[in-house]
Amino acid sequence: MEVNYELRDQIFEIIKNQIKNNDPPETKQTYNRLKKMGYTDFVTKQLIGQCVAVELFNVMKFQEAFDEEHYIENLKNLPEEPFEDEEDE
């Protein structure tokens, strides 16, 4: 699969802003937890980025509001891969 560097950079910017603004606080908590587990900065952002991407996909495809509760649930489950809402499958 070809990497879309522009999209990755935009998702990383979202993560950076969430951490900086502590909104939601679970992003920073997850970042710190994954770093303590030994993941590099880049891989940590990739893992969190998967959670961001799942929610962005739902926003764009289903024209739903960003589901922060689902996003936080996926963050808490990292490093397990994030999942779609069951009703979206």
C-alpha positions, -999 to 999 in steps of 0.1 A, spaced: 0 0 0 13 34 -9 18 59 19 -1 91 17 24 114 34 2 145 33 -27 127 50 -3 111 76 12 145 84 -23 160 88 -33 132 112 0 137 131 -9 174 134 -43 165 149 -25 143 174 0 170 182 -29 195 188 -48 171 210 -17 165 231 -9 202 233 -44 212 242 -50 181 264 -83 176 245 -92 149 249 -68 141 278 -68 104 268 -47 112 237 -18 124 259 -23 96 284 -23 71 256 8 87 240 27 85 274 15 49 281 27 37 247 60 55 250 65 38 284 58 5 267 88 11 245 72 23 213 90 51 194 75 85 190 67 77 153 51 43 160 31 58 189 17 85 166 10 59 140 -10 38 165 -30 68 178 -34 79 142 -52 47 134 -78 57 160 -81 92 144 -84 76 110 -113 53 120 -133 83 133 -124 105 103 -135 77 80 -169 76 98 -173 114 96 -166 114 59 -183 82 47 -214 83 69 -215 120 76 -216 114 113 -203 136 141 -168 127 154 -176 101 181 -152 111 209 -164 82 231 -156 56 205 -123 73 198 -113 72 235 -124 36 238 -101 28 209 -72 48 224 -76 28 257 -73 -5 238 -41 4 220 -18 -12 209 -47 -34 198 -59 -22 164 -89 1 166 -123 -12 155 -153 2 137 -186 7 155 -205 -26 153 -234 -9 138 -212 4 109 -200 -30 99 
